[in-house]
């Protein structure tokens, strides 16, 4: 099942209460709560409050979108213990983490090994709490290209470590589709947007030809995938309402 929602960091300027109201009004079903503003790492009181408010509104929590970077964050002062505590308090089934802070072309073997080892460590820690770990699929990390992401997950070889997916901006559609097909067994959720780059964004409806094949591929797994809109045109809440309607229409077409 494909389940529509919102990544909360799309609207860092809004309070959690305002985001919950917005998602419910838009017909969304879930929220991926961010670990920087809305549910800060280690603040379990806020996490418990936001989790309770979300569920009371009839919405699911798709994931905890942390800013933990494997092999990097512990040394920088962000302990995974704090990230995990917030995810538990929030009631999140998945913690999104980042595959380091270097692109695959810049990473040497020792760096990749450090990412692998930390991923296994936090995978074990999260598994003990019934929570899955999944990577952000993003530039300037080891998931910046499909080949590196696949290799990384194979090297980690941990049943509790998977990945989010989103189209890499620099790739064309055939390359993106090939990458999605190759990694589909490891994909948990997807981030949905339509833009040229972060600064130049468009209505999601304009991306129908691009997105429908991706959604069909995700729907064909038979697993549940949360599809959360991330960043909208002009950062306007009403544009999320518009895009949420579009996303639901697409889901209805492919399921």
Backbone as a ProteinNet text record, in pm:
[ID]
protein_1_A
[PRIMARY]
XXXXXXXXXXXXXXXXXXXXXXXXXXXXXXXXXXXXXXXXXXXXXXXXXXXXXXXXXXXXXXXXXXXXXXXXXXXXXXXXXXXXXXXXXXXXXXXXXXXXXXXXXXXXXXXXXXXXXXXXXXXXXXXXXXXXXXXXXXXXXXXXXXXXXXXXXXXXXXXXXXXXXXXXXXXXXXXXXXXXXXXXXXXXXXXXXXXXXXXXXXXXXXXXXXXXXXXXXXXXXXXXXXXXXXXXXXXXXXXXXXXXXXXXXXXXXXX
[TERTIARY]
83.7	0	87.3	49.2	117	39.8	109	43.3	100.5	17.1	68.5	88.3	187.9	213.3	300.6	361.9	444.5	570.2	682.1	804.4	795.5	801.2	772	868.9	993.1	1090	1055.7	956.3	905.6	859.4	810.8	759.4	822	949.2	1018	960.1	894.9	840.8	710.5	651.3	526.4	551.2	460.1	467.8	419.2	451.6	396.5	244.5	179.2	33.2	-18.6	47.3	6.3	28.9	137.7	165.9	62.8	29.1	-72.8	-205	-245	-369.8	-364.6	-251.3	-234.7	-244.3	-174.6	-174.8	-314.4	-381.7	-517.4	-610.3	-597	-682.4	-655.2	-530.5	-491.8	-526.9	-573.6	-605.2	-485.9	-374	-257.2	-282.6	-200	-220.1	-106.4	5	122.7	216	304.2	406.3	540.5	642.4	780.5	833.5	852.7	892.8	1043.7	1085.1	1226.7	1291.3	1418.7	1492.4	1566.4	1547.5	1618.8	1532	1409.9	1324.8	1205.4	1130	1002.1	1015.2	1107.8	1129.5	1280.5	1340.1	1486.3	1543.6	1659.3	1726.5	1746	1701.6	1721.5	1615	1525.3	1417.7	1297	1297.7	1194.5	1058.6	1058.2	930.5	857.3	928.7	867.7	827.3	912	881.1	753.3	738.1	616.4	493.6	506.4	394	354	452.4	423.4	366.3	420.7	367.3	222.1	191.3	54.3	-40.9	-0.6	-84.7	-108.4	-4.9	-16.7	-118.7	-107.1	-199.2	-341.1	-355.1	-489	-559.9	-480.5	-538.8	-569.2	-543.9	-570.5	-462.3	-344.4	-233.5	-128.8	-58.8	50.8	182.2	280.2	416.5	494.7	535.3	601.8	746.8	812.1	953.5	997.2	1112.7	1180.8	1297.3	1289.4	1391.1	1507.4	1601.3	1713.1	1820.9	1913.6	2029.4	2156.8	2138.8	2253.5	2326.4	2455.9	2540	2635	2622.7	2705	2853.1	2931	3076.6	3117.9	3022.2	3053.6	2991.5	2863.6	2787.4	2832.6	2871.7	2914.8	3031.5	3127.1	3242.2	3203.1	3093.4	3046.7	2951.4	2925.3	2844.3	2700.6	2659.1	2523.6	2530.3	2489.1	2493.4	2370.7	2392.2	2277.4	2182.8	2232.8	2145.3	2034.4	2069	1969.6	1870	1919.8	1832.2	1734.2	1784.9	1700	1597	1637	1543.5	1427.2	1456.1	1349.4	1257.5	1315.9	1234.2	1141.9	1192.3	1109.5	996	1029.1	927.2	824	867.4	777.4	685.7	735.8	661.3	687.1	809.2	844.8	890.1	845.6	888.1	1023.2	1068.7	1191.3	1267.1	1399.5	1485	1560.6	1543.1	1620.2	1754.7	1861.7	1997.1	2066.8	2186	2261.4	2388.6	2424.9	2542.8	2668.6	2705.6	2822.3	2801	2912.2	2904.4	2998.2	3030.7	3113.1	3044.7	3059.4	3010.8	3094.9	3038	3106.1	3239.3	3250.6	3374.9	3487.9	3451.7	3553.2	3587.9	3510.8	3527.2	3628.1	3726.7	3821.6	3770.1	3843.9	3799.5	3783.7	3873.9	3866.2	3740.6	3708	3587.3	3462.7	3454.4	3339.2	3327.2	3437.7	3432.6	3380.9	3418.7	3368.8	3217.8	3165.8	3021.4	2952.8	3011.5	2955	2946.9	3054.1	3057.9	2960.5	2951.8	2856.9	2713.3	2689.3	2555	2512.1	2603.3	2571.2	2544.1	2623.8	2606.1	2468.6	2432	2303.6	2188.4	2213.9	2112.3	2077	2178.1	2154.9	2081.9	2124.9	2063.5	1916.1	1884.6	1745.8	1661.9	1718.8	1645.5	1600.1	1681.7	1646.6	1523	1490.7	1372.2	1260.3	1278.6	1175.7	1165.9	1276.4	1279.4	1379.9	1345.2	1433.2	1517.4	1635.6	1722.9	1712.1	1702.6	1698.9	1773.9	1849.3	1930.5	1851.7	1889	1850.3	1921.4	1850.2	1906.1	1949	2073.6	2105.3	2248.6	2270.3	2403.8	2493.5	2624	2724.6	2717.6	2670	2672.4	2704.3	2714.4	2745.9	2625.3	2511.5	2395.7	2373.4	2478.7	2464.4	2445.6	2490.2	2465.7	2417.4	2341.2	2279.2	2381.5	2489.9	2589	2648.2	2679.1	2736.6	2635.5	2509.2	2405.6	2386.3	2380.3	2364.9	2482.9	2602.2	2722.8	2726.9	2690.6	2691.6	2597.2	2475.5	2379.1	2421.9	2482.8	2531.3	2645.7	2731.9	2844.9	2799	2700.4	2646.1	2579	2498.9	2437.6	2368.7	2283.8	2215.2	2064	1990.9	1847.3	1767.5	1828	1755.5	1799.1	1874.8	1921.8	1876.9	1796.7	1748.6	1769.2	1684.5	1701.6	1568.8	1564.6	1461.5	1500.1	1410.5	1443.4	1384.5	1457.5	1407.8	1487.5	1431.9	1505.7	1624.4	1742.1	1859.5	1842.1	1861.4	1836.2	1915.7	2038.5	2127	2103.9	2021.5	1998.5	1878.1	1877.8	1759.3	1662.7	1542.1	1439.8	1478.2	1534.4	1572.9	1675.1	1768.7	1869.4	1804.8	1713.3	1643.1	1562	1490.8	1409.1	1494.9	1604.3	1695.1	1748.4	1780.1	1829	1723.2	1599.7	1491	1466.6	1463.9	1442.6	1552.5	1675.8	1788.7	1785	1733.6	1740.4	1604.7	1501.6	1364.2	1344.9	1416.9	1399.3	1444.5	1525.6	1578.9	1504.6	1412.7	1345.3	1231.7	1229.7	1119.8	1017.2	1060.7	971.9	1034.1	955.4	1006.3	969.8	1056.2	1029.2	985.2	877.7	813.3	822.3	873.5	882.6	899.8	882	909.6	973.2	1099.5	1173.2	1290.4	1343.1	1467.5	1585.1	1572.8	1669.3	1597.3	1666.2	1601.7	1536.4	1598.9	1546	1432.8	1431.3	1333.5	1241.5	1122.9	1029.1	900	832.3	711.4	596.6	477	361.4	386.7	352.2	375.3	303.3	187.4	109.7	188.8	282.9	363.9	459.3	477.9	570.2	502.5	380.4	304.8	376.9	427.5	492.4	616.4	682.4	800	762.8	664.3	636.7	549.9	456.6	367.1	442.4	543.2	617.9	688.3	740	803.4	701.1	583	480.3	433	423.1	384.2	487.6	613.1	720.5	712	686.9	674.6	550	439.4	315.4	330.1	409.8	424.2	497.3	563.7	633.3	536.2	413.4	317.8	342.3	445.6	473.4	413.3	403.5	361.1	478.6	453.5	554.3	487.3	544	497.9	560.9	477.2	522.5	500.8	607.2	592.9	642.3	553.6	589.8	697.6	800.5	911.1	943.7	925.8	953.1	858.2	788.2	687.2	716.7	647.4	668.2	648.7	749.7	746.5	727.5	746.6	731.5	593.8	492.9	358.1	275.7	219.1	136.4	24	-37.9	-146.7	-97.1	29.3	84	105.4	124.8	124.8	-15.4	-118	-255.9	-283	-239.7	-254.6	-179.1	-53.3	28.7	-19.3	-74	-127.4	-245.3	-328.5	-440.6	-389	-286	-226.3	-170.7	-97.5	-36.5	-142.2	-250.8	-357	-419.9	-436.4	-490.6	-398.7	-269.6	-174.9	-179.8	-187.3	-195	-319.9	-430.7	-553.3	-539.2	-456.7	-436.2	-353	-255.2	-160.8	-197.7	-287.1	-321.9	-453.2
-119.7	0	124.8	221.2	349.6	447.9	509.6	593.3	735	834.9	970.9	1045.5	1132.6	1212.9	1332.9	1386.1	1506.6	1490.8	1538.5	1552.6	1686.3	1684.9	1807	1920.4	1888.7	1995.8	2078.6	2034.4	2116.6	2252.1	2252	2376	2394.8	2425.1	2446.9	2567.3	2657.3	2778.5	2752.1	2634.1	2600.5	2518.4	2529.2	2447.5	2306	2210.3	2076	2075.1	2153.2	2158.1	2209.2	2310.7	2365.3	2264.1	2189.4	2088	1976.1	1931.8	1827.2	1871.9	1994.8	2048.8	2055.7	2098.1	2110.6	1974.6	1875.1	1742.7	1682	1696.5	1642.7	1710.9	1842.4	1916.1	1876.3	1843.6	1807.6	1663.4	1587.9	1448.7	1355.7	1406.4	1321.4	1221.5	1118.9	1011.1	997.2	1067.9	1044.9	1165.1	1168.9	1273	1208.6	1248.7	1216.8	1337.1	1320.1	1431.3	1450.6	1576.3	1609	1625.2	1588.8	1591.4	1720.4	1822	1947.4	2049.7	2073.4	2178.8	2122.4	2034.7	1992.8	1889.3	1795.5	1692.4	1679.6	1772.1	1774.6	1645.9	1608.7	1488.8	1494.9	1392.1	1382.4	1448.1	1524.4	1591.7	1497.7	1406.2	1302.7	1359.5	1466.8	1527.1	1578.9	1652.7	1701.9	1586.2	1484.7	1369.5	1300.2	1281.5	1217.8	1302.5	1434.2	1524.3	1522.2	1533.3	1537.3	1403.8	1294.7	1164	1148.7	1192.7	1183.2	1269.7	1392.8	1482.5	1426.3	1367.3	1311.3	1198.2	1107.3	992.7	1035.9	1132.9	1181.1	1243.6	1294.5	1352.9	1246.9	1121.6	1013.2	994.3	1049.8	1040.3	941.9	879.8	790.1	867.2	812	864.2	771.8	823.8	738.8	712.4	810.4	796.2	914.2	897	1006.8	1047.2	1166.3	1213.2	1275.8	1192.3	1242.5	1303.2	1371.4	1426.3	1358	1231.2	1149.9	1104	1131.2	1089.3	980	863.8	751.9	785.9	740.9	759.6	904.1	993.1	1134.7	1195.4	1169.2	1245.3	1223.6	1102.6	1078.9	1170.5	1183.2	1269.8	1416.8	1449.1	1587.9	1623.4	1529.5	1558.6	1512.3	1446	1392.6	1242	1199.2	1057.5	985.8	867.9	793.3	754.5	741.8	714.9	819.2	945.8	1053.7	1044.3	1014.6	998.1	884.8	773.6	657.2	685.4	756.1	789.4	872.6	967.2	1049.9	967.3	878	794.4	703.9	647.7	562.6	644	762.3	847.3	894.2	919.3	964.3	852.2	730	616.5	595.2	627.2	614.8	472.6	417.1	282.3	278.8	394.5	404.3	529	518.4	635.9	657	772.7	808.2	863.1	807.8	855.6	885.2	938.4	978.4	895.6	857	772.4	858.8	908.7	993.6	1133.6	1201.2	1338.4	1363	1253.1	1264.1	1191.7	1247	1178.2	1054.8	963	835.6	853.7	955.2	977.1	1025.7	1087.2	1140.6	1044.6	940	850.8	740.7	725.8	616.3	491.6	382.7	254.6	260.1	330.6	339.5	414.3	519.4	595.9	511.1	442.7	355.4	249.5	194.7	91.5	148.4	271.9	334.9	354.1	394.4	408.4	273	170.5	35.7	-10.3	6.7	-40.3	35.7	167.6	245.2	210.4	182.5	143.9	13.4	-82.2	-208.3	-186	-98.8	-70.3	-11.3	92.9	156.1	68.4	-14.5	-110.1	-205.5	-251.7	-339.2	-265	-142.2	-63.8	-38.4	-0.2	28.6	-98.8	-208.5	-334.8	-377.4	-349.7	-385.6	-311.1	-198.8	-119	-137.3	-228.5	-252.9	-144.9	-75.5	35.3	4.5	39.8	15.3	138.6	116.1	223.9	231.3	352.7	368.9	495.4	485.1	596.8	700.1	824.2	930.2	901.7	918.2	889.6	1021.7	1062	1204.5	1226.7	1342.1	1384.6	1407.5	1408.1	1429.4	1325.7	1208.4	1092.8	970.7	855.2	733.7	675.9	744	705.5	806.7	876.4	982.6	928.3	806.4	739.8	598.1	542.7	412.5	303.4	302.1	196.4	196.7	315.2	325.8	284	326	289.2	138.2	74.6	-71.2	-141.5	-95.9	-156.7	-139.6	-19.7	7.4	-85.7	-98	-184.1	-330.4	-370.7	-508.9	-532.4	-434.6	-448.9	-445.3	-362.1	-359	-492.2	-539.6	-672.4	-691	-595.6	-597.6	-598.2	-691.8	-700.6	-580.6	-497.4	-383	-250	-254.7	-132.2	-132.9	-33.3	-18.5	123.4	169.3	303.9	367.2	497.7	577.1	585.8	639.8	663.8	796.3	864.4	982.9	996.7	1059.5	1073.4	1167.1	1120.3	1207	1314	1438.4	1550.1	1541.7	1495	1500.2	1386.8	1287.2	1172.1	1194.8	1128.2	1130.5	1020.9	1021.3	927.8	780.9	740.8	598.9	556.3	645	613.2	600.4	691.2	684.9	556.8	521.2	400.9	275.8	271.3	157.1	147	261.7	262.6	216.3	262.6	221.3	71.6	19.5	-123.2	-205	-155.3	-228.7	-232.5	-125.6	-115.2	-137.6	-169.5	-170.9	-260.6	-371.2	-462.4	-400.9	-296.3	-230.9	-102	-60.9	68.2	54.9	146.8	150.3	257.2	381.5	493.2	578.5	673.6	764.1	908	999	1142.5	1189.3	1265.7	1302	1452.7	1491.3	1632.3	1642.1	1762.8	1785.2	1921.7	1919.4	2044.5	2031.9	2145.4	2148.7	2142.2	2214.4	2211.2	2267	2274.6	2317.4	2455.2	2543.1	2679.1	2688.8	2599.1	2608	2487.3	2507.1	2398.1	2421.5	2310.3	2317.4	2245.8	2266.3	2190.2	2041.9	1959.1	1815.8	1760.4	1813.5	1765.2	1771.8	1865.3	1877.5	1759.2	1684	1570.7	1436.4	1435.3	1309.7	1205.5	1245.7	1149.4	1088.6	1164.6	1114.4	1022.1	1064.3	995.8	870.8	867.4	750.8	618.5	610.1	483.8	447	547.6	519	462.1	524.4	478.3	337.9	308	172.6	70.8	107.1	18	-4.6	99.8	87.4	8.3	34.5	-37.1	-186.4	-221.6	-362.3	-445.8	-382.4	-461.4	-534.5	-480.8	-539.7	-501.2	-421.7	-375	-235.8	-193.4	-56.8	38.2	146.6	251.3	386	462.8	599.5	688.1	766.8	861.2	1001.2	1062.9	1191.2	1305.9	1400.5	1520.9	1596.5	1638.5	1710.9	1835.6	1950.5	2080.9	2107.9	2218.5	2251.8	2388.3	2418.1	2543	2663.2	2747.8	2873.1	2852	2729.9	2699.2	2736	2731.5	2772.3	2651.8	2657.7	2547.3	2509	2606.2	2573	2494	2509.3	2429.1	2284.3	2262.5	2123.7	2064.6	2141.9	2093	2052.8	2136.6	2106.8	1979.2	1969.2	1853.8	1726.1	1737.2	1619.3	1560.9	1648.2	1602.9	1529.8	1586.6	1523.2	1386.2	1377.8	1250.8	1144.5	1182.4	1084.1	1037.5	1127.4	1088.7	988.5	1009.4	916.8	780.6	781.3	654.3	577.5	647	582.2	521	580.4	529	400.4	390.4	277.2	160.4	183.6	73.3	6.7
0	0	0	-80.1	-83.4	3.6	98.6	198.8	190.1	158.7	139.3	270.7	271.2	390.6	359.6	464.3	453.3	536.6	484.5	562.8	635.2	767.3	843.2	814.9	777.2	754.1	631	554.2	444	495.9	620.9	681.2	819.1	819.4	947.3	1021.3	947.2	1009.3	1085.2	1067.6	1134.3	1260.5	1355	1476.1	1444.2	1530.4	1510	1501.7	1586.7	1584.4	1450.2	1395.4	1265.7	1153.9	1162.9	1060.6	1066.1	1183.7	1198.9	1139.1	1169.6	1115	962.9	909.1	764.6	696	747.7	685.6	690.4	803.5	814.3	714.1	701.2	607.3	462.9	434.4	297.2	262.1	359.7	333.7	342.8	394.7	415.3	526.2	527.9	625.4	724.5	701.4	785.3	783.4	882.9	891.7	925.4	852.1	889.8	966.7	1096.3	1181	1177.7	1157.9	1149	1284.9	1292	1417.1	1445.8	1362	1387.9	1459.9	1410.4	1466.6	1543	1480.4	1537.6	1649.5	1633.9	1736.3	1755.2	1830.2	1841.6	1901.1	1853.6	1902.2	2053.7	2121.5	2265.6	2350.8	2290.4	2365.1	2368.4	2464.4	2467	2507.7	2584.6	2624.4	2500.2	2415.5	2291.7	2201.9	2193.3	2108.7	2154	2281.9	2333.9	2302.7	2321.3	2295.3	2148.6	2058.9	1915.7	1868.5	1919.8	1883.2	1924.5	2044.2	2094.7	2012.3	1982.3	1902.4	1762.1	1704.4	1569.6	1566.9	1659.8	1663.2	1697.9	1786.1	1821.9	1701.7	1607.4	1485.7	1379.7	1412.3	1318.9	1214.3	1239.5	1145.7	1195.9	1103.7	1137.3	1139.7	1208.5	1205.2	1113	999.1	900.3	937	998.1	1031.6	1118.4	1180.2	1247.6	1158.2	1101.3	1007.9	1081.7	1122.3	1201.8	1113.6	1178.8	1110.3	1158.7	1196.3	1235.1	1110.4	1106.1	994.4	1042.1	983	1024.8	1007.6	1106.2	1109.7	1134.7	1155.3	1170.1	1296	1318.2	1417.5	1561.7	1595.8	1734.3	1769.8	1679.8	1704.5	1705.7	1637.2	1631.2	1744.5	1833.3	1951	1946	1836.8	1829.7	1852.7	1970.9	2006.1	1950.9	1894.8	1844.3	1957.1	2078.6	2193	2202.6	2179.2	2186.7	2071.4	1952.5	1836.6	1861	1909.9	1934.7	2042.8	2147.4	2254.8	2202.3	2114.6	2057.4	1968.1	1888.6	1800.3	1880.5	1988.4	2075	2135.2	2189.2	2251.5	2149.2	2028.8	1923	1875	1882.7	1829.2	1681.9	1637.6	1496.1	1464	1351.6	1313.5	1243.3	1194.7	1116.1	1159	1163.6	1180.4	1050.6	993	873.7	917.4	861.6	888.9	756.7	765.1	646.4	637.2	515.9	493.1	490	607.2	619.7	567.2	538.7	488.2	370.6	299.5	179.1	64.3	-54.6	-172.4	-201.1	-275.6	-300.2	-373	-457.9	-531.8	-441.5	-328.3	-236.8	-123.5	-107.1	7.7	-21.4	67.6	50	122.2	110.6	165.7	316.8	384.2	530.3	574.4	501.1	533.8	512.8	399.5	374.3	482.9	524.7	628.2	760.2	790.6	912.9	906.4	788.2	769.2	784.8	727.9	736.6	881.9	954.5	1093.2	1181.8	1162.9	1243.5	1206.2	1079.8	1036.8	1102.1	1108.8	1175.6	1323.7	1384.8	1527.4	1556	1481.2	1508.6	1461.1	1359.5	1317.1	1429.9	1501.2	1616.4	1728.3	1755.5	1862.8	1834.5	1711.9	1675.5	1674.4	1627.5	1622.7	1761.2	1862	1998.9	2047.6	1980.7	2015.1	1912.3	1818.7	1717.7	1612.4	1586.3	1491.7	1381.5	1258.4	1144	1113.5	1059.8	1012	859.5	804.8	659	620.9	512.7	467.2	389.3	406.4	313.9	181.1	69.8	-63.5	-123.3	-99.3	-115.2	-159.8	-223.5	-261.6	-141.6	-166.5	-62.3	49.3	14.4	104.3	18.3	81	6	-67.2	-59.7	-142.1	-254.7	-292.4	-393.2	-534.1	-559	-687.2	-658.1	-750.7	-728.3	-699.4	-775.8	-759.1	-618.7	-568.4	-434.2	-327.5	-345.1	-247.8	-241.4	-356.7	-361.8	-297.3	-330.5	-274.4	-123.1	-77.3	66	141.2	93.4	161.5	158.1	47.7	38.8	137.1	151.7	244.2	389.7	418	554.4	586.8	491.4	502.2	637.6	670.8	800.3	775.5	835.5	808	856	939.9	994.4	933.2	825.3	759.1	613.1	576.6	439.4	391.9	302.5	248.7	211.7	221.2	155.3	7.8	-72.8	-212.7	-256.1	-343.1	-411.2	-539.2	-640.9	-766.5	-750.9	-791.4	-791.2	-899.4	-861.7	-952.8	-1081.9	-1072.6	-1188.8	-1288.4	-1252.5	-1340.5	-1432.1	-1546.8	-1632.2	-1587.6	-1642.1	-1596.4	-1614.4	-1727.4	-1740.6	-1635.4	-1604.3	-1502.7	-1365.5	-1335.4	-1207	-1194.2	-1300.2	-1295.3	-1280	-1352	-1339	-1196.3	-1137.5	-1000.9	-901.8	-921.7	-833.3	-843.6	-964.6	-983.2	-914.9	-922.5	-866.6	-713.7	-653.2	-507.8	-440.3	-518	-468.4	-346.6	-339.2	-226	-94.4	-101.6	18.7	53.6	-33.7	-14.5	87.5	183.3	280.3	241	234.1	200.8	90.5	39.1	-64.3	-31.3	-73.6	-65.5	-203.6	-207.5	-333.5	-355.3	-470.8	-506.9	-657.5	-709.9	-851.3	-864.5	-899.1	-908.1	-1003.9	-1042.6	-1118.5	-1023.3	-914.5	-804.7	-682.2	-569.7	-445.7	-458.9	-536	-549.8	-652.2	-749.8	-858.6	-852.2	-794.4	-770.5	-848.8	-878.2	-959.5	-889.6	-941.2	-892.5	-916.3	-819.3	-832.6	-955.4	-986.8	-1101.7	-1232.2	-1241.4	-1362.3	-1379.2	-1272.4	-1277.3	-1293.4	-1342.7	-1353.6	-1438.2	-1552.4	-1641.7	-1577.4	-1493.1	-1424.4	-1308.5	-1229.3	-1103.7	-1116.5	-1208.3	-1215.2	-1230.9	-1318.5	-1326.3	-1195.9	-1123	-994.4	-895.6	-892.4	-798.7	-833.5	-962.5	-1003.2	-955.9	-965.6	-920.2	-769.5	-694	-548.8	-510.7	-578.9	-548.3	-575	-674.2	-713.8	-609.8	-512.4	-410	-318.3	-306.5	-214.1	-69.4	-45	91	110.5	235.7	265.1	244.6	173.5	155	182.6	273.3	292.2	185.2	118.7	17.1	72.7	119.7	187.8	101.2	78.5	3	80.4	7.8	70.1	-11.7	49.3	-12.3	-129.5	-120.3	-219.7	-280.6	-385.6	-458.3	-366.6	-361.1	-283.8	-133.4	-84.8	58.6	112.4	26.3	65	111.9	233	281.1	185.7	120	28	-92.9	-124.9	-234.1	-191	-62.7	-14.3	-26.2	9.5	-3	-147.8	-240	-382.4	-420.2	-376.6	-413	-346.3	-225.8	-157.9	-234.7	-290	-373.1	-496.4	-559	-676.5	-641.8	-531.3	-492.3	-466.4	-400.9	-375.6	-507.1	-600.8	-731.8	-800.1	-791.1	-851.1	-782.8	-652	-577.5	-620.3	-635.2	-677.6	-817.4	-900.4	-1035.8	-1037.8	-948.6	-956.6	-865.7	-771.3	-679.4	-720.8
[MASK]
+++++++++++++++++++++++++++++++++++++++++++++++++++++++++++++++++++++++++++++++++++++++++++++++++++++++++++++++++++++++++++++++++++++++++++++++++++++++++++++++++++++++++++++++++++++++++++++++++++++++++++++++++++++++++++++++++++++++++++++++++++++++++++++++

